[in-house]
């Protein structure tokens, strides 16, 4: 699922004002709760809403949907280096509409769209996880999305399709010199696109409009290079892309989520997410999908799977305790999986903290994947 993360609304709003200089994302500002940009309908009044199934149209829906409040292009993956090392990566580009409409302004800096990026590489052998965050205006070519060819970018972080109509093959690029990070991957599709929920309509709450448009590419072949903290490697492996856009995705009383994207050695892919309520209970709108080796899709409801935390890691920076060892059970598919962090310390040091990292899968099937956990306060 890879739901978009809550941001510092004050800092994002500063990007929309007439001032020609964007405000630093780390300046003091009030932090929104989960409802800040993903909450119930009243908070998204005036924006376009997802209220039921509707056909997705490509290549148009690979690009931006500026009348919806939030949107993301979410890449994660596990890579093996020619140096024998194992690596994880995340590159996410988020778009946020700060208002349903904007009054005319003469400044070329004016825009109602703000962009945020998260970029991280995990060097598993050396126990190192490095992550950075950027913000930018959706103006003056600083950040945006185009359809032909498909290109989405924030500064020099981008995804770029090679052809005029199709998303794949595409090149993924990101670099941050101060952090010592550099990533360049060519991604090709190993399986067809998966429409999550009901033909891409992914309902997250009791209100039919608390939902998103959601599709995924669950198995992408990745090849390229990376650098982390002075270590460079040619790499190959597998990646996953989640695409979502919405205006009001979450109900009141939902505290966070646990999202698993697992690529199994037998060719199957499993995605399940547990929406956690304030009292710790699993929300009945939790869901998932099991994708067969040839791309056949089985949708899962909350009653079709169980996720059970077994071991916790406590962040020395935030005090948050994250479950980093899980049992994931899908009885109808004869799956009982042990999902374990390949490195415990993969908390994202971003405006709002969350855990996002590479995991190993053992048990009734083996594999690799990514795990995202939000709403675990210190």
LUMTIKOL-288636 format. One record per residue (C-alpha): residue number from 1; residue in one letter; y, z, x. Coordinates in steps of 0.5 Angstrom, whole numbers, plus 2048, in hexadecimal, padded with zeros to 3 digits. Example, Ala and Ser with C-alpha at 12.3 -4.5 7.8 and 13.67 -1.06 7.14 Angstrom:
<atoms>
 seq type   v   w   u
   1    A 7F7 810 819
   2    S 7FE 80E 81B
</atoms>
This chain:
<atoms>
 seq type   v   w   u
   1    X 800 800 800
   2    X 805 802 806
   3    X 80A 804 801
   4    X 811 804 804
   5    X 814 80A 807
   6    X 81A 80E 804
   7    X 820 80D 808
   8    X 827 810 809
   9    X 82A 80E 804
  10    X 831 810 807
  11    X 830 80C 80D
  12    X 82D 806 809
  13    X 833 806 804
  14    X 838 806 80B
  15    X 835 7FF 80C
  16    X 838 7FC 805
  17    X 83F 7FF 806
  18    X 844 7FA 809
  19    X 845 7FE 810
  20    X 843 7F8 815
  21    X 83F 7FD 819
  22    X 838 7FF 816
  23    X 837 807 816
  24    X 832 80A 81B
  25    X 82B 80B 817
  26    X 82B 812 81A
  27    X 831 815 818
  28    X 831 81B 813
  29    X 830 819 80C
  30    X 82C 81B 806
  31    X 825 819 806
  32    X 822 817 7FF
  33    X 81C 819 7FC
  34    X 816 814 7FB
  35    X 81A 813 7F4
  36    X 820 810 7F9
  37    X 81E 809 7F9
  38    X 817 809 7F6
  39    X 818 80E 7F0
  40    X 818 80D 7E8
  41    X 81C 808 7E4
  42    X 823 80C 7E3
  43    X 824 80C 7EB
  44    X 823 804 7EB
  45    X 827 802 7E5
  46    X 82A 7FB 7E6
  47    X 825 7F9 7EB
  48    X 820 7F4 7E9
  49    X 819 7F8 7E7
  50    X 812 7F6 7E7
  51    X 80F 7F8 7E0
  52    X 809 7F4 7E0
  53    X 805 7EE 7E3
  54    X 808 7E8 7E5
  55    X 806 7E2 7E9
  56    X 808 7E2 7F0
  57    X 80A 7DC 7F3
  58    X 80A 7DA 7FA
  59    X 80D 7D8 7FF
  60    X 813 7DC 7FB
  61    X 810 7E2 7FA
  62    X 80F 7E3 802
  63    X 816 7E4 802
  64    X 81B 7E9 800
  65    X 81C 7EB 7F9
  66    X 823 7EE 7F9
  67    X 824 7F0 7F2
  68    X 81F 7F5 7F3
  69    X 820 7FC 7F6
  70    X 81B 7FC 7FC
  71    X 817 7F7 7FF
  72    X 813 7F7 806
  73    X 80E 7F3 80A
  74    X 809 7F7 80D
  75    X 805 7F6 813
  76    X 800 7FA 817
  77    X 7FA 7F9 81B
  78    X 7F5 7FB 821
  79    X 7F5 7F7 827
  80    X 7F1 7F7 82D
  81    X 7F4 7F5 834
  82    X 7F1 7F1 83A
  83    X 7F2 7F7 83E
  84    X 7ED 7FA 83A
  85    X 7F2 7FF 836
  86    X 7F2 800 82E
  87    X 7F9 7FF 82B
  88    X 7FC 800 824
  89    X 802 7FD 821
  90    X 807 7FD 81B
  91    X 80D 7F9 81A
  92    X 810 7FA 813
  93    X 816 7F6 810
  94    X 81A 7FA 80A
  95    X 81F 7F7 806
  96    X 823 7FB 801
  97    X 828 7F9 7FC
  98    X 82D 7FE 7FB
  99    X 830 7FC 7F5
 100    X 82E 7F8 7EF
 101    X 834 7F3 7F0
 102    X 83A 7F4 7F5
 103    X 842 7F2 7F4
 104    X 845 7EC 7F8
 105    X 847 7EE 7FE
 106    X 84B 7EA 804
 107    X 847 7ED 80A
 108    X 841 7E9 80D
 109    X 83E 7F0 80E
 110    X 83D 7F1 806
 111    X 836 7F2 804
 112    X 832 7F6 7FE
 113    X 82C 7F5 803
 114    X 82A 7FA 808
 115    X 824 7F9 80D
 116    X 820 7FE 811
 117    X 81A 7FC 816
 118    X 815 801 819
 119    X 811 7FF 81F
 120    X 80C 803 822
 121    X 806 802 828
 122    X 801 807 829
 123    X 7FD 807 830
 124    X 7F7 80A 82E
 125    X 7F4 80B 835
 126    X 7FA 80E 838
 127    X 7FC 812 832
 128    X 803 80F 831
 129    X 806 80D 82A
 130    X 80D 80A 82A
 131    X 811 809 824
 132    X 818 806 823
 133    X 81C 805 81D
 134    X 822 800 81B
 135    X 827 7FF 816
 136    X 82B 7F9 814
 137    X 830 7F5 80F
 138    X 82D 7EF 80B
 139    X 833 7EB 80D
 140    X 836 7E7 813
 141    X 82E 7E5 814
 142    X 82D 7EC 817
 143    X 827 7ED 812
 144    X 824 7E9 80D
 145    X 81E 7E4 80A
 146    X 81E 7DD 80A
 147    X 818 7D9 806
 148    X 818 7D2 80A
 149    X 815 7D4 80F
 150    X 813 7DB 80D
 151    X 817 7DF 811
 152    X 819 7E7 810
 153    X 81D 7EA 816
 154    X 821 7F0 818
 155    X 825 7EF 81E
 156    X 81F 7EC 823
 157    X 81A 7EF 81F
 158    X 817 7EA 81B
 159    X 811 7E6 817
 160    X 811 7DF 818
 161    X 80D 7DA 815
 162    X 80B 7D3 818
 163    X 80B 7CF 812
 164    X 810 7CD 80D
 165    X 80B 7D0 807
 166    X 806 7D4 809
 167    X 807 7DC 80C
 168    X 801 7DB 811
 169    X 801 7DA 817
 170    X 807 7DE 818
 171    X 80A 7E1 81F
 172    X 80B 7E9 81E
 173    X 811 7EB 824
 174    X 814 7F1 825
 175    X 817 7F5 82B
 176    X 81B 7FB 82D
 177    X 81D 7FB 834
 178    X 81F 803 834
 179    X 819 805 831
 180    X 815 800 836
 181    X 811 7FD 830
 182    X 810 7F5 82F
 183    X 80B 7F2 82B
 184    X 80A 7EA 829
 185    X 804 7E8 825
 186    X 801 7E2 822
 187    X 7FE 7E4 81B
 188    X 7F9 7DF 818
 189    X 7F6 7E0 811
 190    X 7EE 7E2 811
 191    X 7EE 7E4 809
 192    X 7F2 7E1 803
 193    X 7F8 7E5 800
 194    X 7F6 7EB 7FC
 195    X 7FA 7ED 7F6
 196    X 7FA 7F4 7F5
 197    X 7FA 7F8 7EE
 198    X 7FA 7F3 7E8
 199    X 7FB 7EC 7EB
 200    X 800 7EF 7F0
 201    X 803 7F4 7EB
 202    X 802 7FB 7EE
 203    X 803 800 7E9
 204    X 805 807 7EC
 205    X 807 80B 7E6
 206    X 807 80D 7DF
 207    X 80D 808 7DE
 208    X 80B 801 7DE
 209    X 811 800 7E2
 210    X 80F 805 7E8
 211    X 80B 7FF 7EB
 212    X 80C 7FA 7F1
 213    X 80A 7F3 7F2
 214    X 805 7F4 7F8
 215    X 800 7EF 7FC
 216    X 7FD 7F0 802
 217    X 7F9 7EC 808
 218    X 7F4 7F1 80A
 219    X 7F1 7ED 810
 220    X 7F5 7E9 815
 221    X 7F3 7E7 81C
 222    X 7F8 7E9 821
 223    X 7F9 7E6 828
 224    X 7FF 7E7 82D
 225    X 802 7ED 831
 226    X 806 7F3 831
 227    X 809 7F8 836
 228    X 80A 800 835
 229    X 80D 805 83A
 230    X 80C 800 840
 231    X 805 7FE 83E
 232    X 804 7F6 83C
 233    X 7FE 7F3 839
 234    X 7FB 7ED 836
 235    X 7F8 7EF 830
 236    X 7F4 7ED 82A
 237    X 7F1 7F0 824
 238    X 7F3 7F1 81C
 239    X 7F9 7F2 818
 240    X 7FA 7F3 811
 241    X 800 7F1 80C
 242    X 803 7F5 806
 243    X 809 7F2 802
 244    X 80C 7F6 7FC
 245    X 812 7F6 7F8
 246    X 815 7FA 7F3
 247    X 81A 7FE 7F0
 248    X 817 804 7ED
 249    X 810 805 7F0
 250    X 80F 80D 7EF
 251    X 80E 812 7EA
 252    X 812 819 7EA
 253    X 80D 81E 7ED
 254    X 80A 819 7F2
 255    X 80B 81D 7F9
 256    X 808 817 7FD
 257    X 802 813 7FF
 258    X 7FC 812 804
 259    X 7FB 80A 805
 260    X 7F5 808 809
 261    X 7F4 800 80B
 262    X 7ED 800 80E
 263    X 7EA 7FA 811
 264    X 7E2 7FB 812
 265    X 7DE 7F7 817
 266    X 7D9 7F4 811
 267    X 7DF 7F0 80F
 268    X 7E1 7F4 809
 269    X 7E9 7F7 809
 270    X 7EA 7FD 805
 271    X 7F1 800 802
 272    X 7F2 806 7FE
 273    X 7F8 80A 7FD
 274    X 7F8 811 7FA
 275    X 7FF 813 7F7
 276    X 800 81A 7F7
 277    X 803 81F 7F2
 278    X 807 825 7F3
 279    X 802 829 7F2
 280    X 7FD 826 7F7
 281    X 7F9 822 7F1
 282    X 7F7 81B 7F2
 283    X 7FC 816 7ED
 284    X 7F7 812 7E9
 285    X 7FB 80C 7EB
 286    X 7F8 80C 7F2
 287    X 7F4 806 7F3
 288    X 7F1 801 7F8
 289    X 7EE 7FB 7F9
 290    X 7E7 7F9 7FD
 291    X 7E7 7F2 800
 292    X 7E1 7EE 802
 293    X 7DF 7EA 808
 294    X 7E1 7E4 805
 295    X 7E7 7E7 801
 296    X 7E4 7E9 7FA
 297    X 7E8 7EF 7F7
 298    X 7E6 7F5 7F4
 299    X 7EB 7F9 7F1
 300    X 7EB 801 7F1
 301    X 7EE 806 7EC
 302    X 7EF 80D 7EE
 303    X 7E8 80F 7EC
 304    X 7E5 80A 7F0
 305    X 7E6 80E 7F7
 306    X 7E7 814 7FA
 307    X 7EB 816 800
 308    X 7EA 81D 803
 309    X 7EE 820 809
 310    X 7EA 823 80F
 311    X 7EE 825 814
 312    X 7F6 826 815
 313    X 7FB 824 81B
 314    X 802 828 81B
 315    X 808 824 81D
 316    X 80B 828 823
 317    X 812 825 821
 318    X 812 826 819
 319    X 80C 82B 818
 320    X 809 826 813
 321    X 801 827 813
 322    X 7FE 820 812
 323    X 7F7 81F 810
 324    X 7F4 81B 816
 325    X 7ED 81B 814
 326    X 7EB 819 80D
 327    X 7E4 817 809
 328    X 7E5 811 805
 329    X 7E0 810 800
 330    X 7DF 80A 7FB
 331    X 7D8 80B 7F8
 332    X 7D8 804 7F4
 333    X 7D8 801 7FB
 334    X 7D3 806 7FF
 335    X 7D9 808 803
 336    X 7DA 80E 806
 337    X 7DF 80E 80C
 338    X 7E2 812 811
 339    X 7E9 810 813
 340    X 7EC 813 819
 341    X 7F2 813 81D
 342    X 7F2 80F 823
 343    X 7F7 813 825
 344    X 7FA 819 822
 345    X 801 819 824
 346    X 803 813 820
 347    X 809 816 81C
 348    X 80E 811 81B
 349    X 815 814 81E
 350    X 819 810 819
 351    X 81F 812 814
 352    X 819 815 80F
 353    X 813 817 813
 354    X 80C 815 811
 355    X 806 814 814
 356    X 803 80C 815
 357    X 7FE 80B 81A
 358    X 7F8 807 81D
 359    X 7F1 80A 81A
 360    X 7EA 809 81C
 361    X 7E4 809 817
 362    X 7DD 80B 817
 363    X 7D8 80D 812
 364    X 7D4 809 80E
 365    X 7D8 803 811
 366    X 7DD 802 817
 367    X 7E3 800 818
 368    X 7EB 801 81A
 369    X 7F1 801 815
 370    X 7F8 804 814
 371    X 7F9 80B 810
 372    X 800 80D 80D
 373    X 802 814 80B
 374    X 808 816 807
 375    X 80B 81C 804
 376    X 808 821 809
 377    X 80E 826 80A
 378    X 80E 82B 810
</atoms>
